């Protein structure tokens, strides 16, 4: 199969998976999803000779880099808008909370948000993209053992955050009155 055919097959087979991957990470900015996905496949086209036999994890790695560029660009635009004083809130627009914020499992999203970006990414690759440790290693650009260890540690930290959020609030202990009371029978 030629490089062009390999790229075309990867595009047909994995376009929607890459699109979902990007959309989940750009919550609140759906207008940027198509732009980032287009950039992912533009990079894949330029590097079509580097496409591995199983291209999806590699495409996720490219998408991670394209997302990082998009987020940096968004931050630069946001700072420019702030410097210009053209605040979106002044125009009555705001970003709604992400999915699950008001649902019974909203605390899971809150626990995930409390983790580091690296922990969130490895957990999302495993859960949302359904990658195994070897595929996660390709997407992250590290070794298989390192990916497995990162995933294990991220899962442990997520469990700790979930337990912390789900723990019942301690009940206040009523104050004990230390003043001696007179027994009404001996008064």
C-alpha positions as MATLAB code, in Angstrom:
seq = 'XXXXXXXXXXXXXXXXXXXXXXXXXXXXXXXXXXXXXXXXXXXXXXXXXXXXXXXXXXXXXXXXXXXXXXXXXXXXXXXXXXXXXXXXXXXXXXXXXXXXXXXXXXXXXXXXXXXXXXXXXXXXXXXXXXXXXXXXXXXXXXXXXXXXXXXXXXXXXXXXXXXXXXXXXXXXXXXXXXXXXXXXXXX';
ca = [
       0.000    0.000    0.000;
       1.401    3.399   -0.933;
       1.770    6.216    1.603;
      -1.139    8.044   -0.050;
      -3.354    4.966    0.228;
      -2.297    4.418    3.843;
      -3.199    8.029    4.663;
      -6.565    7.752    2.882;
      -7.382    4.545    4.769;
      -6.371    6.118    8.106;
      -8.474    9.190    7.355;
     -11.567    7.157    6.460;
     -11.195    4.776    9.360;
     -10.217    7.197   12.143;
     -11.634   10.638   11.282;
     -14.561   10.342   13.693;
     -12.465    8.885   16.518;
     -10.012   11.792   16.241;
     -12.911   14.246   15.999;
     -14.499   12.864   19.203;
     -11.106   12.918   20.937;
     -10.655   16.600   20.107;
     -14.271   17.548   20.906;
     -14.078   16.025   24.389;
     -11.022   18.109   25.139;
     -12.367   21.352   23.710;
     -15.590   21.399   25.693;
     -17.004   24.886   25.626;
     -15.249   25.696   22.325;
     -16.978   23.516   19.693;
     -16.167   26.019   16.944;
     -12.488   25.067   17.199;
     -12.961   21.284   16.884;
     -13.027   21.135   13.088;
     -10.022   23.421   12.866;
      -7.937   21.226   15.178;
      -9.044   17.995   13.455;
      -8.108   19.499   10.097;
      -4.683   20.367   11.485;
      -4.257   16.790   12.785;
      -4.890   15.335    9.350;
      -2.753   18.004    7.668;
       0.155   16.893    9.858;
      -0.686   13.256    9.104;
      -0.669   14.050    5.377;
       2.715   15.761    5.590;
       4.087   12.834    7.607;
       2.186   10.066    5.796;
       5.450    8.163    5.383;
       5.609    7.916    9.200;
       2.114    6.440    9.622;
       2.398    3.209   11.628;
       0.427    0.063   10.817;
      -2.004    0.953   13.631;
      -2.349    4.719   13.128;
      -4.998    5.686   15.717;
      -2.711    6.011   18.770;
      -0.218    7.937   16.604;
      -3.046   10.236   15.432;
      -4.018   10.805   19.078;
      -0.425   11.868   19.760;
      -0.579   14.319   16.849;
      -3.945   15.550   18.135;
      -2.464   16.162   21.603;
       0.161   18.434   20.048;
      -2.394   20.227   17.862;
      -4.644   20.723   20.908;
      -1.743   22.183   22.878;
      -1.130   24.642   20.051;
      -4.844   25.512   19.894;
      -5.042   26.066   23.664;
      -1.962   28.303   23.586;
      -3.511   30.247   20.707;
      -6.802   30.542   22.580;
      -4.916   31.866   25.621;
      -3.105   34.456   23.507;
      -6.401   35.584   21.938;
      -8.073   35.710   25.368;
      -5.269   37.872   26.787;
      -5.462   40.181   23.772;
      -9.235   40.546   24.156;
      -8.776   41.239   27.876;
      -6.154   43.902   27.153;
      -8.490   45.510   24.666;
     -11.278   45.521   27.250;
     -13.696   43.636   25.018;
     -14.837   41.187   27.697;
     -17.309   38.509   26.522;
     -19.275   38.886   29.769;
     -19.988   42.498   28.841;
     -21.798   41.208   25.760;
     -23.938   38.787   27.781;
     -22.144   35.629   26.674;
     -20.734   33.042   29.038;
     -19.520   29.478   28.941;
     -21.824   26.950   30.566;
     -20.485   24.340   32.926;
     -19.225   21.160   31.309;
     -21.296   18.028   30.971;
     -22.121   16.233   34.180;
     -21.837   19.297   36.389;
     -25.414   18.983   37.588;
     -25.830   15.241   37.152;
     -25.490   12.647   39.913;
     -22.009   11.734   38.629;
     -20.911   15.393   38.521;
     -18.501   14.714   41.370;
     -16.567   12.386   39.048;
     -15.966   15.291   36.674;
     -15.014   17.463   39.628;
     -12.539   14.834   40.846;
     -11.085   14.564   37.335;
     -10.742   18.359   37.153;
      -8.709   18.316   40.376;
      -6.041   16.111   38.788;
      -3.039   17.342   36.850;
      -3.410   17.719   33.078;
      -1.067   14.741   32.572;
      -3.208   12.521   34.820;
      -6.412   13.646   33.092;
      -4.932   12.897   29.677;
      -3.751    9.373   30.472;
      -7.116    8.536   32.090;
      -9.011    9.912   29.101;
      -6.878    7.930   26.674;
      -7.678    4.753   28.604;
     -11.367    5.402   29.305;
     -12.649    7.574   26.474;
     -10.396    6.407   23.652;
     -10.222    2.809   24.968;
      -6.478    2.500   24.412;
      -4.324   -0.131   26.087;
      -0.976    0.667   27.717;
       0.997    0.084   24.518;
      -1.264    2.392   22.515;
      -1.200    5.007   25.289;
       2.594    4.875   25.112;
       2.461    5.700   21.393;
       0.015    8.568   21.971;
       2.101   10.015   24.804;
       5.455    9.368   23.164;
       6.846    7.261   26.002;
       7.593    3.601   26.728;
       4.920    1.012   27.459;
       6.018    0.518   31.073;
       6.033    4.280   31.679;
       2.528    4.565   30.210;
       1.268    1.691   32.377;
       2.787    3.299   35.479;
       1.318    6.731   34.633;
      -2.099    5.144   34.154;
      -1.861    3.219   37.426;
      -0.838    6.312   39.392;
      -3.478    8.500   37.740;
      -6.180    5.952   38.579;
      -4.997    5.861   42.193;
      -5.072    9.676   42.432;
      -8.529    9.809   40.825;
      -9.842    7.240   43.344;
      -8.429    9.344   46.190;
     -10.122   12.492   44.840;
     -13.440   10.684   44.386;
     -13.247    9.313   47.931;
     -12.422   12.799   49.228;
     -15.404   14.321   47.418;
     -17.828   11.581   48.415;
     -16.818   11.500   52.082;
     -19.632   12.768   54.280;
     -19.015   16.091   55.955;
     -18.075   15.678   59.604;
     -20.977   16.302   61.950;
     -20.514   19.158   64.359;
     -20.152   17.978   67.936;
     -22.433   19.877   70.287;
     -20.462   21.910   72.827;
     -20.194   20.425   76.270;
     -21.215   22.778   79.048;
     -18.432   22.580   81.633;
     -20.257   24.501   84.394;
     -21.332   22.265   87.270;
     -25.072   21.839   87.600;
     -26.912   21.644   90.866;
     -29.019   18.606   91.407;
     -32.607   19.881   91.919;
     -33.212   17.165   94.526;
     -30.534   18.617   96.832;
     -31.425   22.257   96.583;
];
